[in-house]
Amino acid sequence: MRILFAGSPEIAVPSLRALVNCAAGNAGYEIAGVLTNPDTPKGRKGRAEPTEVGAAAASLGLPVLKPEKLNAEAREAVAALTPDMLVSFAYGRLFGPKFLSLFSRGGINVHPSLLPKYRGASPIQAAILNRDTETGISIQRLAPEMDSGNLLLQETIPLTGRETAASLSGSVAVKAAELLTVAIRGITEKTLPEKPQTGAVSYCTAIKKEDGRIIWTVSAGIIDARIRAFTPWPQSWTTHNGEKLFILDAKPVSGESEAVAGTVLGANAQHGILIQTGSDLLAVTKLQYQARKVLEWKAFLNGARNFIGSRLG
C-alpha cells in the first residue's frame, strides 16, 4: 500500500517521521510522497521557506508536492505518485470528491479532539478556551462533510488547566504519531473496525489575529484561558500609553477591588503584577511591549515605573 501524507505545520511532523520509520521496517506500506502547502515568506528578510512538514519531507528524501490549489494539475501530479491511501494531519485544505477518488483505499485524518466535539480548524485552542478537563485525538475516515467520517481510533488526553496551545500541540504531536501507526497497521492487516461518530456535534472556527485583544471586563479565568489558547499565536495583547503590550504568562487569582477593570493594582512577590478584571484578579508574570524584549514582571516594572495605577486597554 502506497501512502500520500498530507500535512503542513510542526504538529504533523512526528506523524510523518513515525510512518516513514515504520515503512522502513517493512510494515506493509510505503510513503509515496508528501502533500503540503506552498512555501511562504518568513523572517525579517521575507525569504520563501517550506512548511515544517515540507522541510521534514525533503530531509527524508520524499517527493514533495506544494500546489496552490487542488485542481486538475494537482490531481495529475498526485496520480503520478500512484498512491493507494491518503493520510492527512493538519494539511489546511478540504479534499473534494475528485481528489479523494484518486485513492483506492480512501483516506484517513488525524484530528486533535474527541470527535464529534470540536470539528473544525482550532480544536486544541477550543479545548483550552472552554477550560475542558480533557480532550483527545481521533483517527477518522475522510468524508465529504468536514470531520464527520467514521472513527477508527480515539485516545483521551487529560488536561490540567495550565496548558497552552503550544504545550498541548506538543503533547498531541507525540501521541498522534503513536496512534497513527497503530491505525495504519490495523488498516493494512484489516483488523481495525470503523464506527460512526456519536454524541453532540460542536464546531470551532479558525483563530484570527484580532482575537488576541484582551477584554478586561470578562473574568480573570476567561482571560487566562485566552492567553494560554493564543500562545504562541496570535498572542494576547492590550495597550498601555498607546503602545501594544503582550501579556505572555498569567494566572487568575481570587480577589476584588473597587477599581475599574483593566486597572493595574500593584505587584505581589508571590503572584506578580495584579490587574483587576471583570471578576477576580489576573496575576501577570511575563510581558512584552511590541518590538521589545520579553521581560519577567520585576524587570518590566523597573523600566515602566508609571505602570502601577494605570488602566490598560
C-alpha positions as CSV (number, residue, x, y, z in Angstrom):
1,M,0.0,0.0,0.0
2,R,1.4,3.4,-1.0
3,I,0.5,6.4,1.2
4,L,0.4,10.0,0.4
5,F,0.9,12.1,3.5
6,A,-0.8,15.5,3.6
7,G,0.2,18.0,6.3
8,S,1.8,21.4,6.9
9,P,2.6,22.5,10.5
10,E,5.0,21.2,13.1
11,I,2.4,19.2,14.9
12,A,2.2,16.8,11.9
13,V,6.0,16.2,11.6
14,P,6.3,13.4,14.2
15,S,3.5,11.5,12.5
16,L,5.2,11.7,9.1
17,R,8.5,10.6,10.7
18,A,6.8,7.7,12.5
19,L,5.2,6.5,9.3
20,V,8.5,6.7,7.4
21,N,10.3,4.7,10.2
22,C,7.6,2.0,10.2
23,A,7.6,1.8,6.5
24,A,11.3,1.2,6.6
25,G,10.7,-1.8,8.8
26,N,8.5,-3.4,6.2
27,A,5.2,-2.5,7.8
28,G,3.2,-3.4,4.7
29,Y,3.2,0.1,3.2
30,E,5.5,2.8,1.8
31,I,5.3,6.6,1.6
32,A,4.6,7.6,-2.0
33,G,5.1,11.3,-1.2
34,V,4.0,14.3,0.8
35,L,1.4,17.0,0.0
36,T,1.9,20.3,1.8
37,N,1.1,24.0,1.5
38,P,3.3,26.2,-0.7
39,D,6.4,27.9,0.6
40,T,5.7,31.3,2.3
41,P,7.8,34.3,3.2
42,K,9.1,34.1,6.7
43,G,11.5,36.1,8.9
44,R,12.7,39.6,8.6
45,K,14.1,39.1,5.1
46,G,10.8,37.6,3.9
47,R,12.5,34.6,2.3
48,A,10.2,31.9,1.0
49,E,10.5,28.9,3.2
50,P,8.8,25.5,3.2
51,T,6.2,24.4,5.8
52,E,7.6,22.3,8.6
53,V,6.2,19.2,7.0
54,G,7.7,20.2,3.7
55,A,11.1,20.7,5.2
56,A,10.9,17.3,7.0
57,A,9.8,15.5,3.9
58,A,12.7,17.0,1.9
59,S,15.2,15.9,4.6
60,L,13.8,12.4,4.4
61,G,14.2,12.3,0.6
62,L,10.5,12.1,-0.1
63,P,8.8,13.6,-3.2
64,V,7.0,16.8,-2.1
65,L,4.0,18.4,-3.8
66,K,3.1,22.0,-3.0
67,P,0.1,23.0,-5.1
68,E,-1.6,26.4,-4.7
69,K,-4.9,24.6,-5.3
70,L,-6.1,21.0,-5.5
71,N,-7.1,21.4,-9.1
72,A,-6.7,19.2,-12.2
73,E,-3.0,19.9,-12.4
74,A,-2.5,18.9,-8.7
75,R,-4.6,15.8,-9.2
76,E,-2.4,14.8,-12.1
77,A,0.8,15.3,-10.0
78,V,-0.7,13.2,-7.2
79,A,-1.8,10.4,-9.6
80,A,1.7,10.2,-10.9
81,L,2.8,9.1,-7.5
82,T,0.4,6.1,-7.7
83,P,-0.9,6.4,-4.1
84,D,-3.4,3.9,-2.6
85,M,-4.4,5.9,0.5
86,L,-4.3,9.5,1.8
87,V,-3.2,10.2,5.3
88,S,-4.0,13.8,6.4
89,F,-3.0,15.7,9.5
90,A,-3.4,19.5,9.6
91,Y,-3.0,19.9,5.9
92,G,-5.2,23.0,6.0
93,R,-7.4,22.5,3.0
94,L,-10.5,20.5,2.2
95,F,-10.4,17.5,-0.1
96,G,-13.1,17.3,-2.8
97,P,-14.6,14.2,-4.2
98,K,-12.5,14.3,-7.4
99,F,-9.3,14.4,-5.3
100,L,-10.4,11.6,-3.0
101,S,-11.3,9.4,-5.9
102,L,-7.5,9.1,-6.6
103,F,-7.1,6.8,-3.6
104,S,-8.4,3.3,-4.0
105,R,-8.1,2.7,-0.2
106,G,-9.7,6.1,0.7
107,G,-8.3,8.4,3.2
108,I,-7.9,8.9,6.9
109,N,-7.4,12.1,9.0
110,V,-5.8,12.8,12.4
111,H,-8.0,15.3,14.4
112,P,-6.9,16.6,17.8
113,S,-10.2,16.4,19.6
114,L,-12.7,13.8,20.8
115,L,-14.9,13.9,17.7
116,P,-17.7,14.8,17.2
117,K,-16.6,17.5,19.6
118,Y,-14.8,20.4,18.1
119,R,-15.0,19.7,14.4
120,G,-13.1,22.4,12.5
121,A,-9.9,24.4,12.4
122,S,-8.9,25.1,16.0
123,P,-9.8,22.1,18.3
124,I,-6.7,22.5,20.5
125,Q,-7.5,26.2,21.2
126,A,-11.1,25.4,21.7
127,A,-10.4,22.9,24.5
128,I,-8.3,25.5,26.3
129,L,-10.7,28.4,25.7
130,N,-13.6,26.3,27.1
131,R,-11.5,25.2,30.1
132,D,-12.2,21.5,29.4
133,T,-10.9,18.8,31.7
134,E,-10.0,16.5,28.9
135,T,-9.5,16.5,25.1
136,G,-8.1,13.8,22.8
137,I,-7.1,12.6,19.4
138,S,-9.3,11.0,16.8
139,I,-8.3,9.0,13.7
140,Q,-11.2,9.1,11.3
141,R,-12.1,8.3,7.8
142,L,-12.1,11.3,5.4
143,A,-15.7,12.1,4.4
144,P,-17.3,14.8,2.3
145,E,-18.5,16.7,5.3
146,M,-15.7,18.2,7.5
147,D,-14.5,15.9,10.3
148,S,-17.6,13.7,10.0
149,G,-16.1,10.4,9.0
150,N,-16.3,7.1,10.8
151,L,-13.9,6.7,13.8
152,L,-11.0,4.2,13.7
153,L,-9.3,5.1,17.0
154,Q,-9.6,7.6,19.8
155,E,-7.4,8.5,22.7
156,T,-8.3,10.8,25.6
157,I,-5.9,13.3,27.0
158,P,-6.5,14.7,30.5
159,L,-6.0,18.5,30.9
160,T,-4.5,20.2,34.0
161,G,-5.9,23.7,33.2
162,R,-2.4,25.2,32.6
163,E,-1.8,24.0,29.1
164,T,-1.0,26.5,26.3
165,A,-1.8,25.8,22.7
166,A,2.0,25.3,22.2
167,S,2.4,22.8,25.0
168,L,-0.8,20.9,24.2
169,S,0.2,20.8,20.5
170,G,3.5,19.3,21.5
171,S,1.8,16.5,23.5
172,V,-0.7,15.9,20.7
173,A,2.1,15.6,18.1
174,V,3.8,12.8,20.1
175,K,0.6,10.9,20.9
176,A,-0.9,11.3,17.4
177,A,2.2,9.7,15.9
178,E,1.9,6.7,18.1
179,L,-1.8,6.4,17.4
180,L,-1.5,6.8,13.7
181,T,1.0,4.0,13.3
182,V,-1.4,1.7,15.2
183,A,-4.2,2.8,12.9
184,I,-2.2,2.2,9.7
185,R,-1.2,-1.3,11.0
186,G,-4.8,-2.1,11.6
187,I,-5.8,-1.0,8.2
188,T,-3.1,-2.9,6.4
189,E,-3.9,-6.0,8.4
190,K,-7.7,-5.4,8.0
191,T,-8.2,-5.8,11.8
192,L,-9.4,-2.3,12.6
193,P,-13.2,-1.8,12.7
194,E,-14.8,1.6,12.0
195,K,-17.7,3.1,13.9
196,P,-19.8,6.2,13.3
197,Q,-19.4,9.2,15.5
198,T,-21.9,9.5,18.3
199,G,-22.9,12.3,20.7
200,A,-23.3,16.1,20.4
201,V,-21.6,17.7,17.5
202,S,-19.8,21.0,18.0
203,Y,-17.6,23.2,15.8
204,C,-14.7,25.5,16.2
205,T,-13.5,28.2,13.8
206,A,-10.1,29.4,12.7
207,I,-8.3,31.7,15.1
208,K,-7.9,35.3,13.8
209,K,-5.2,37.8,14.7
210,E,-7.7,40.2,16.3
211,D,-8.9,37.5,18.7
212,G,-5.8,38.2,20.8
213,R,-7.1,41.6,22.1
214,I,-7.8,41.3,25.9
215,I,-11.2,42.3,27.1
216,W,-10.7,43.3,30.7
217,T,-14.4,43.3,31.7
218,V,-14.6,39.5,31.5
219,S,-13.4,37.2,34.3
220,A,-9.7,36.5,35.1
221,G,-10.4,32.8,34.4
222,I,-11.6,33.6,30.8
223,I,-8.7,36.0,30.2
224,D,-6.2,33.4,31.5
225,A,-7.7,30.7,29.2
226,R,-7.4,33.0,26.2
227,I,-3.8,33.9,27.0
228,R,-3.0,30.2,27.1
229,A,-5.0,29.3,24.0
230,F,-3.4,32.1,22.0
231,T,0.2,31.1,22.8
232,P,2.2,31.1,20.6
233,W,-0.2,32.8,18.1
234,P,-1.8,35.3,17.9
235,Q,-0.7,36.1,21.5
236,S,-2.9,38.1,23.9
237,W,-2.4,41.8,24.0
238,T,-3.7,45.1,25.4
239,T,-2.4,48.7,25.2
240,H,-0.6,50.9,27.7
241,N,0.1,54.6,27.0
242,G,-0.7,54.0,23.3
243,E,1.7,51.1,23.0
244,K,0.8,47.5,22.2
245,L,1.6,45.3,25.2
246,F,1.6,41.5,25.0
247,I,0.6,39.5,28.2
248,L,2.5,36.3,27.8
249,D,2.1,34.5,31.1
250,A,-0.5,34.9,33.8
251,K,-3.0,33.2,36.0
252,P,-6.2,34.0,37.8
253,V,-6.1,35.0,41.5
254,S,-9.1,35.4,43.8
255,G,-9.7,38.9,44.9
256,E,-11.6,42.1,44.1
257,S,-11.2,45.8,44.3
258,E,-13.2,48.9,43.6
259,A,-11.0,49.7,40.6
260,V,-12.3,49.7,37.0
261,A,-11.5,46.5,35.0
262,G,-8.1,46.8,33.4
263,T,-6.5,48.8,36.3
264,V,-3.0,47.7,37.4
265,L,-3.4,47.4,41.1
266,G,0.1,46.7,42.2
267,A,2.7,43.9,42.5
268,N,2.9,40.9,44.7
269,A,6.1,38.9,45.4
270,Q,4.2,35.6,45.2
271,H,2.0,36.3,42.1
272,G,3.4,39.1,40.1
273,I,1.6,42.2,38.7
274,L,-2.0,42.2,39.7
275,I,-4.7,43.6,37.3
276,Q,-8.4,44.0,38.1
277,T,-10.7,42.2,35.7
278,G,-14.5,41.8,35.5
279,S,-14.2,39.2,38.2
280,D,-11.1,38.4,40.3
281,L,-7.6,39.4,39.5
282,L,-5.1,38.5,36.8
283,A,-1.6,37.9,38.1
284,V,0.8,38.6,35.2
285,T,4.4,37.3,35.3
286,K,5.7,37.9,31.7
287,L,5.1,40.8,29.4
288,Q,6.4,42.4,26.3
289,Y,6.0,45.8,24.6
290,Q,5.7,45.3,20.8
291,A,9.2,45.1,19.1
292,R,10.9,44.9,22.5
293,K,12.3,42.2,24.7
294,V,10.2,39.7,26.7
295,L,10.6,40.5,30.4
296,E,9.7,38.9,33.7
297,W,7.4,41.1,35.7
298,K,10.1,42.5,38.1
299,A,12.4,43.6,35.3
300,F,9.4,45.0,33.4
301,L,8.3,47.2,36.4
302,N,11.9,48.5,36.7
303,G,11.5,50.0,33.2
304,A,7.9,51.1,33.5
305,R,7.6,53.0,36.7
306,N,4.3,54.5,35.8
307,F,2.7,51.1,35.1
308,I,1.1,50.5,38.5
309,G,-2.1,52.5,38.8
310,S,-2.6,52.8,35.1
311,R,-5.5,51.4,33.2
312,L,-4.8,49.1,30.3
313,G,-6.7,48.9,27.1
